[in-house]
Amino acid sequence: MTTAPWRDAALPADARVADLLSRMTLEEKAAQLYGVWVGAATDGDGVAPLQREMTAEYDWDELITHGLGQLTRSFGTAPVDPDVGARALARAQRRIAAANRFGIPAVAHEECLAGFTAWRATAYPVPLAWGASFDPELVEQVGRRIGRDLRAAGVHQGLAPVLDVVRDPRWGRVEETIGEDPYLVGTIGTAYVRGLESAGVVATLKHFAGYASSAGARNLAPVRAGVREFADVTLPPFEMALREGGARSVMAAYTETDGVPASADPGLLTGLLREEWGFTGTVVADYFGIAFLQSLHRVAADEAEAAHRALAAGIDVELPTVKCYGKPLVAAVREGRVPESLVDRAAHRVLLQKCELGLLDEDWRPEPEGPLDLDSAANRALAGRLAQESVVLLDNPDGLLPLAPDTRIAVVGPRAADALAMLGCYSFPSHVLTHHPGIPPGIEIPTVLDALRGELPDAKVTFAEGCGVADPDTAGFAEAVARTAEADVCVAVLGDRAGLFGRGTSGEGCDATDLRLPGVQAELLDALVATGVPVVLVLLTGRPYALGRWHGRLGAVVQAFFPGEEGGPAVAGVLSGRVNPSGRLPVSVPRLPGGQPWTYLQPPLGLAGEVSSLDPTPLYPFGHGRSYTTFAWEDFAGSAADIGTDGSYDLSLTVRNTGDRAGTEVVQLYLHDPVASVTRPDVRLIGYQRLELDPGAARRLTFRFHADLSSFTDRTGARVVEPGALELRLGPSSAEVRHRARLRLTGPTRVLGPERRLRCEVPA
């Protein structure tokens, strides 16, 4: 029997796919362009925008007759034992393959924003905590481990990472981002992509593009970003993750910019992404994003027109379930309303990716190789390490921390004894289990209270909740104040409850009116401070909150951004001193709750000045974080120099641990451009390096700056390097300068293409 060319693994993938496409009917090709969401709720609260309105019933056996492009969230829709889920997924894949003429299975995708979103899978810290670690190597390890768990379960594609750059911290999805700086987002996000892709899982960059710049910090609102903000802040992380990370998929954003929805923008999804950047993978819709072209954006009269606009723009796959790319699309092609060539283009990309994944090979088999352990000891250890590195010590003015081992501690607050306080909205217990009351989390999640008791067994620890996260009830204040008055120190554990679409204080659709602590937590903190007992504020949040009200009145301030299942021991370890804090702020912490939006990427008019009574200067700046040891920055080599607009320059220094315990310093390199043809941020991050040093140890560090890193988008829309003065600044945060190097770029203005240098190298 002769093997068909498309089954021949020895042939190039393009040739195999071309042969297969030539044999397929229109219905079979269209079937490769949509997913199906088995078990998605059609009533009650959903996990996707307008899920109830957009999800319809269908006949499974009839639907898979022509094949199927994707299976949506077999593990992430309801609690299912991992081994049972893997076997069920394999059976579904066998049915799909058996039902269509060519035996083609589906691509199975899952969310993996803070770990595999599945029951009994490790809940890692949220991406904002990745940013706080300033440790791309560790994040790559996390991505690789998550990818291996996904593949072991039969999953091929992960819907992560989020590469949106924070523009307004009131936005509910800040917890899902990596931070407010495009270089940090790009380098950390690219590391995660490398890890996921190294495990054979297709990483999906989201949300392309501009989603975090929505007006008023409202989820799924119009984007008001200008051309240069879009080019210089929004796009660079995506470009880096594609060029350096090798991501094979991109998810189109829900939003519209200047009247054009991303899902119907050929300039974005084809012109920029494919023609300029050279992307060859698949573009998938955000859930129901194609149908939204009709129902929300109103740029399509019906489902067929929505399908046409999305296909023409460059969206290859409709997710999460079939609505526009099924019968409406097929009918429109038959009627001549939509060119079949658009279907062929998308089907070619989808099948090419299936070919790369081995799904077209004759020896393909979906059955799992063995029992699954999605929360192994190795997973937990990695989650714990990332949690520890992400905890930020914001302030410790009098050395109250670490806590004495035999002290009397009053632990107070609504986040102290709640395991869910550790988890973001895309962790399975927060994302799915809230719809399944009575089902246990499936993983062990120590609370701060329990972990602190374990850390300090000789301490006398009492507890009072004080109040809820968001409710207005103050009845518990009296007990909290009483317990505090009896103690030597109070640890106030406050913060967010992750949720979806208004069911939490942080998370998708949980946008804030301002940056006050939720509910009556601020009033509780006032009452605790008024006792005169030193208060250590511990924040478990998905965004920064304004803390100026208590500046100078607290014994210490510790910030953790939903640090995952091992976050309780990580925070308690910082409080006890077992862990020397090394996290740095990926977002600024404001002084006052109003006056937003604000990030540190401000041109001169965005900074404090005499022309306004509002001072936006943050209380704690981007990059800030303290340690229990001290560091000296010595022997700086970076004198004034002239280099060409295509030149490079090395600046070096020695960092020495001058304290009595091991610790980590994060050296940050910022660029200041005094004069440019368009206004520029006063400073912006262009390089960084974590240094772990024993007491007395030192390391020589070199940053290799290239002129490409000074580039920006000029008035014509071109990315340029301009001649003129520059200043490189080394510091422990965006607001503190330890060393400066003044450069002058000489020669002509250079226009850069997609091969420009994206990162500042730090030679080993």
N, C-alpha and C positions, 0 to 999 in steps of 0.2 A: 504494500500500500504506500503510495507516494504522499509525503507530508506536504501540506499546503505551504506556500512560501511564508505566509504570515505566522505559521507555527514554527518555522525554522530559526532556532536561536542563533545559528551561525550567520544569518543575514543581518545587515544593519537594521536598526530599529525603524528608521524612516521607510525603508523598502518593505518591511513587514507590515507596517501600518498602511502604506499605500495600497498594498495588495488586499488587505482586509477591507479597507474602505470601498474598494472597487466591487466588492461582493455584497455589500450591505444595502438594504433598502433605506428609504428616507426614515421610516419609523424606527428602524434599528439604529441608525445614526443618531437620531434625536434622543433615543432612550439612553444613550451614553452621556447626555448633557444634563441630567438631573439626578437628584438624590431622592430617597424615600425615608421618612422618619417614622419608623414603626413604634407604636405605643405613645406617640406624642399626644398630650392632653388636648382635648377639644373643648373643655369647659374648665372653669376655675382659673386659678392663677398659673401662668406659664413661666417658662424660663427664657423666652424670646419675645421681642416686641410684638404685640398684637397676635400672639400665637393662637388664641382662641378663634379670632376672626379669620385667620389665614389658613388654618389647618382643616382639611376636608377628609372625609372618609374615602377609601378606595378599595378596590378588589385586588388583593395582593397577587393572586395567581394570574389574573388578567394583565396586571401591570408589568410583570416581569417576563411576559411572553417575548418581547423584543429585546430584552436585556435590561441592564440597569447601570447607571453611572456610579452612584455612590449610595452607601448605607450610612444613615445619620445616627450617631450616638447610641449604638447598641448597649454600651455600658453606662452612658451618662444620662439616661432618661429616667431610670428607676433603679432602686437597689437590687442588684443581682450578684450572687456569689461569683467571683471571678472565673473559677473553673467552669461553672454552669454557663456563664455568659460566653466564655470562649467556645465551648462546645456548641451552644445555640447559634453563635455567629458562624461557625464552620458549617452547620447544617443549612443555615440561610444561604450561605455562599454556594453550597452544593446545589440547592434548589434554583438559585438564580442562574448558575452555569448550565444546569440541565434544561432549563426552560427556554433558553435562546439557542438559535441555530449554531452559534459559534462557540458555545461553552465559555463565554466571557464572564468572569465574576465582577463584583463591584469593588470599588475602593471604599474601605471602611474608615470613617473619620471620627475623631473625638476631640473634645476640648482638653487642653493640657497647659493652661495658663499658670497654675500653681501646683503642677503635678497632674497625673492622669486623673481626670474627673470621673472616677469610678468608685464604687463602694469598696471599702477595705484597701484602698490605695493610699500611698503616702501623700499627706498634705504638706507641701513645701511652703516656704515663705512666698508671699506675693511678689510680683515683679518690682514694686516700689522698694521692697527690701533688697532685691538683687542690686538695684541701683545704689542703695545705702552701703552695700559691701564694697563697692569700687573694685570688685574682684572678678574679672571676666574669666579667668582660668577656672575658678570654682563654679561659676555659672555654667560654663561649658560642660563640666562634669555632671552637673545636675541635669542639663538637657540630654546628655548621653544616657544617663540612667533612666530618665523618663521615657526616652525613645525606646530603650530596650524593653521596658515593661509594656509599652504600646505594641511593639512588634510581637512579643511573646503572646499577647492576647489576640492577635490577628488584625491589628489596626495598622493602617498604612499612612494615614495623614493626620497631623496634629494642627489644630487651629490656634497657633501661637507662633511667635510672640506678638504682643501689642507694642508697636513702635511709635505710637502717638506721643508727642512731646507735650507735657503739661503747659497749658497757657492760662488756665484759670483754676486754682485749687478747689473751687467750690464744685467743680464737675464731679459727679459721682464715681466716675471710672478712673480717678486718679490712682487708686490702689492697683489698677491693672497696668499702669504705665511704669516706666523705669525712672522717670524724672523730668525735670524742666530744662535740661540741656541736651541738644541734639547729639553732641559728641559722646556724652555718657550713654544716652539711649542707644546710639549706634554701636558703640563698642561692646556694651553689655548684651544688647539684643543679638548682635552678630555672633557672639560667643554661644548663646543659647541655640541659635540656628545651627551652628557647626556641630554642637553636641547632638541635637535631634537628628540632623541629617546623617551624622556618622553612624547612627543606629539603623539607618535605612528607612527612616520616617520622613515623609514630605512635610517640611515646615511651611506654615502659611502665615505670611506677614499681614498684619492688620493694624489699623484699618486704613486702606489706601484711597484717598489721603485727605487729611485735614480734620478728621473727626473730633480731635480734642480742642479745636479752635471754634467750637460752636458758640453762637452768641448767647451771652448771659449764663454760660456754664450749663445750659440745659441740654440734656441728652437728646441726640437726634434733632438738633436745631440747625438753622442755616449757618454757614461759615462766613465770617466777614474778613478773613485774612487777605492781606494784599499780596501782590505778585511776589515781592521780594521776601516777605515773611514765609510764604508758601515754599519758595525755592531754598531759602537759607536756614529755615528752622524745621519745617514739616518734612521735607523730602530727604535730606541727607541720611537719616537712619535707615530708610528703605534702600537707598542706593548702596550703602555699605553692606547691609545684610544680604543683598543680592550678589554684589560683586565679590565680597570677601567671605560671606557665609555660605553661599551656594543654595539659598532658599529656592525651592521649586514651585512655590505657589504664592499667590497674593490674593487677599480678600478685598473686594471693593467696599468702600465706606458707604454708610447710609446717607451721609450728608450731601448737601449741595453747596458749591462755592460760586458766588456771583451768578446765581440762577441756573447753574448747570449741575445736575446730580452726578456724583462720581460714577454711578452705575450706568450712566448714559453719556459718558465723556470719552470719545475716541482719542482726543488729544492727550488725555491722561493715561488711559489703559492700553492704548496702542502706540500713539506718537512718542510719548515719553518712555513708557515702560518697555516697549518692545523695540521700537525703531532706534531710539537714542541710547537706552541702557542695554539693549541686546537680550532682554529676558526671553526665554524660550519655554517656560513652564506653563502652568494653568492659572487662570484667573477665576476665582469662585465668588459667587454672590454672598454677601452677608445674608443671614436668615431672612427670607421674604423680601430681600432688597429689590429684586426684579419686579415683583408685584407692586411694591411701593411706588414704582414709577407711575403707575396708574392711580393708586389709592391715596398716596401722600404727596408726591411731587406734582402730580397732574400734568405730566408731560407725555402721557400715553392715554389714548381713548379707551383701549381695551387690553386684554392680556396678550393678544397677538402683537399689538403695537409695542407693548412693554418688552416682549421677547425680542422683537426686531431691534429696538433701540439698544438693548443690552448686548445682544450678539454683535451688532455693528460696532459698538464701543469696544468690545473685546472680552466680555464675560463669557467664559466657556461652560461653566457649570452652575445650574440653579440649585441653591440650597435653601432650606433643609429638605424640602419635599417638592414634588412636582406641582406646578400651578400654571406657569406660562410656557415652559419649554416642552410640554407634552402635546396634547391634542391641539391647543390653540396655535402652536408654532407649526405643527405638521399641516394643519388646514391652511394656514397663511402661506406656506410654501407652495402647496398644491394650487392655491388661487393666484399665485404670482405676486403676492404682497411682500414676500420675503425671499431673497435670493437663496437658493439651496447652497450656494458656495459658502455662505456664512455658517451654515450647519456643518458643512464639510471641514471648514477651517477649525472650528471648535472641536469637532469629533476627532480630527487628526491630533490635536494637542492632548486631548483626554486619553486617547488610545496609545499615544506615544508614551505618556506617563505610566499607563498600565503596563506597557511593554517593559519599561525600565524597572518596574516593580516586580516583574516576573509573572504577572497575571495572565499573559498570553502564552506562556510556555506549556508544553504538553505535560511536564512533570509537576505542574502547579498543584499544591494541596493546601487546604485551609486549616487542617486539624492542628491544634496546639501540640507542641512536642512533649509537654509534661505539665505537672501541677504548677499553678501560678502562685507566687508570693509577691503581691504588689506592695507590701509594706515590710520588706525585709530589714534585718538589722543593719545591713549596709546602706539601705535607703534612709533609714532613720538617722544614722550617723552623719550622712551627707546633709540631710535636712537640718540636723542640729548644728553642724559646722556653719552652714549658711546663715542660720538664725543668729548664732553668736556673732558672726562678722557684721551683721546688719543692724545690731542694736547700737543706737547713737546716744552717747552721754552728752546732753546739751549743756549742762551746767552742774558744777560741784564746787561752789565758791569757797566753802570752808572745809572741804575734805570730809564731809559727812559720810560719803561713800568711799570705800566699802563699809557696810554695816558691821558693828562689833558682833562677834559670834554669840555673846551671851546677853544681848540687850532685850528690852521689852519692846515688841513691835506691834502696833495696831495696823492691820491691813484693812483698808477701807476702799469701797468703790464697786460699781456694778460690773467691772471687768475682771475683778480679782479671782472669782471662784467659778467662772463660766468658761468651759472649754472652747465654746464657739468664739470667744473673744480673740482667739489666736488665728482665726481663719478668714480669708477673703471670700468674696461672693462667688467665685468660681471654684472654690473647694467643694467637694461633693457634699459634705454635711450641710453647708450653707446653701448650696445651689439646688440640691435635689431633695435631701432628707426632710426639709421643712414641709414638703408636700406628703411626707410619709410618717406621720407621728407614731411614736412607739418603736420605730426601727432604730437600733443603736448605731452610733457613728461608724463602728467597724474598725476603728483605729484608736489607739490610746493617745489622749491629748491631755497631758498634765496642765493644770491651771497654775497661775502665778502663786496663788496661795499654797497649794500643795507642794509646788517645787521649792518655794522659799522655806517651808517647814523642813523639807528634806535637806536643803542647803545648810540651814542653821539649826541643827537639832537641839542645841543648848539654849536657844532663844525662846522667850515666852511670846508666842504669837497668838493674837486674838483677831477676830474678824467681824466686820459689820458691813453690810452692803451699802447702806446710806441712801441709795436711790436707784431707780432703773436707768437704762441708757438714755431713753428719750421721753419718758413720761414725766408729768409735772409734779408728781407726789413727793413731798418733802418729809413725810412722816418718819422716815428712817434716819433723818439727820441727828436726832437726839441720841440714839444709840451709837452712831458713828462718832459723835463728839465725845461721848462718855468713854468709849474705848480708847480714843486718842488721848484724852486727858490722863488716863491711867498709864500711858506708855512713855517710853523714852524717845521714840520716833514713830511717825506715821508714814506708811507707804500707801499713797492714794493711787489706786489703779483705775484710770478713767479711759474713756475712748468711745469707739464706734461699735455698732452691730452691723455686720455685713448682710446685705440682702439685695433683692431685685425689685425694681420698679416701685419704689416707695415703701417697700417692706423692711427697709433697714435705714441706717444713717449714712452708709457708704456702700457703693456698688452701683451696678448698671441701673440707671433711672433713679438713683437716690442722690439727687443734686441738692446742694445746700444754698440757702438764701444768703448766708454770711458764714464767717469762720469762727463763730462762737462754739464752745463745746456743746454737744447736743443736750437737750432736756435741761435739767436743773443741776447738771454736774458742776458748772461754774460756781453756783451758789453753795454746793456741798464743799467744794475746795475752799471757798472763802471761810466757811464755818470751821473747817479743819485748821486752816492757817491761824484763825483768831484764837485758838486754844493756846498759842504760844509754843506748842510742841513742834519741833522741827518736822517738816513735811517733805518727803521724797515723792515727787510726782512721776508716775509711770504712765505713759500714754500708749495704748494699743489701738491704733487708728489706721484708716485707709487714706487719709489726707493730713496735711498739717493744719493745726488750729492756732488761733491767735493767743499768745501767752503773755503779752505785755502787762496785763492786769496783775500778774503775780511776780513780775520781774523784781528780783531783790528780796522777795518774801519767802522763797522756797529754799529748802536745804539742798536739793538736787533735783534735776529734771532728766528723765530717761525716756527716749522716744523709740518705740518699735512699731514698724509698719506690718501688721498682721503676719507675725513671724512663723506661722505654721505649727505643725503638731509638736515640734520640739522647742517652740518659742517660750513656753513657761520656764523650763530649765535654763534656757539661754538668758532670759531676763533675770531670773533668780541668781544665776551665776554672776552676772554683772553686779547685782546688789550685794552679793556676798564677797565679791572680789576674786572668786575662782576664775572668772572671765575678765580679762582686761579689755574694756570696750574699744572697738576699732571702727565702728560704723561712721559714715559721714553723710550729711544731709543731701539727698538727691533732689530736694525741693526746699525752698526757703520757708522758714517759720515766721509768719507775720507778727508784728507787734500789736496791731489793732485788727478787729474782725471785719471792718469795712474797707473801702478803698480798693477793692479788688476789681479786675484781675491785676496781678503783678507777679512777674518772675524776674530773676536777676538779669535777664538779657534785655537791658534797657539802654536806649540811646540817651544822650544828655537830658532831653526833655522829659524822660521818664523817671529821672532821679529827683531827690529832694532839692528844693530851691525856694528862694524868697517869694516867688510869684504865686505860690499856693500855700494855704494853711494845712494841707494834707501832706504828711511825710510818709512815703511808702517804704522807707528803709526797713528791712526785716529785722526782727529781734535776733534771729540766728540765721546767718547767710547760707546760701548754697555752698556745700562742701565742708561745712562746720562739723566738728566733733571733737570731744576731749578724750583723754586717756588717763590712766592711773600712773603713768610714767611720764618722763620728759624727754625731749629730743633737741639736739643742737644741729643746726644746718651750717656746715663749715666749708671753708675752702671753695667758695663759689668761683667758677671760671666762666665769665660771660661779659667780657668788655664790649664797648661800642664797636660796631663793625658795619661795613658796607657789603651787601651781597646783591647779586642780580635778582631780577624778578623770577628767575628760574633756579635760584640758588638755594643752598641749605646752610645751616649753622648749628653747631653743637654748643650746648651749655651744660655745665656739670656742677655738681656739688657733692659733698659728703654729708650723710645723715648719721648721727651718732645717738644711741640710746644713753642718756645721761642719768637715768633713774636706776632704781634698785630691783626692777622686775622686767620681764620680757614684755614687749609691746609692739604695736604696729603703727607706723606713721604712713599717711597718705599724702604724697607730694603731688601738688597740682600745678599745672602750667597753664597760664592764661595769656590771652592776646589782647593788647590795647592798641587801637588804631586811632591816632590823634586827629588825622585829617583824611577824609575820603570823599569820593564824588557823591555818595549818598550817606545818610546817617548810619552809624554802626553802633552795636552794643558797646557800652563803656569797657566791659571786659567779657570775654567768653572763653570757656574751657577748650583747650586744644591738645591736652595731654595729661596723664596722671600715672602714678605708680604706687602700689602698696609695698611697704617694706616691713618685714617682720624681723625684729632685732632683739637679741638677748641683752641683758644689762652690760653696758660698756662696749657693745659691739657697734661697728660702723660699716657703712656700705657706700661706695662711690656710685653715683647715679648720673647718667647722661641722657639728655633729651635731644633728639635729632630733629630739629625744626626744618621744615621745607617751606618755601615761599607759597606753595599751593595752599597751605593751611590758612593763609591770610585772605584767600579768595572770597568773593561775595558777588551777588547779582547786581549789576549796574543798572543805569536808567534804561538801557536798551533791552534788558532781559538776558544779557550775556553774563556768564560767570568769568570774572576777571581777577587778575593780580595786578594791582596798581603800584607804580613806583612811589616812594615817599617814606616817611618815618613810621616805625613800628616800635612797640615796647613789649618785650616778653617778661612776664611776671611769675615768679615762683612763690607759692604761698600755701598755707594749710587750709585756706578757704578762699572763696571769691572776694572776700572783703579784707583780707590781710595779705600784705606783700612782704616777703622776707628778702627777696633778691630781684633785681631788674637787669635786663640786658636791652640796650637801645640799639636798634638796627636801622639802617637805611636801605630800602630796596632801590636798586638802580636799573636803568635800562627801560625798554618799552613796556607799555601795558600788555599783558599776555591774556589772551582769551583761552580758557581751558575747555577741554572736551571731557568725555566720560572717563578717560584714563587718568584723571588727576589723582594725586596722592590724597588719601582720605584720613590718614592717621599719623600721629607723631610717634616715630619709632623710639623705643628705649632699649638700646643694645644690652644684652646680658653681660 
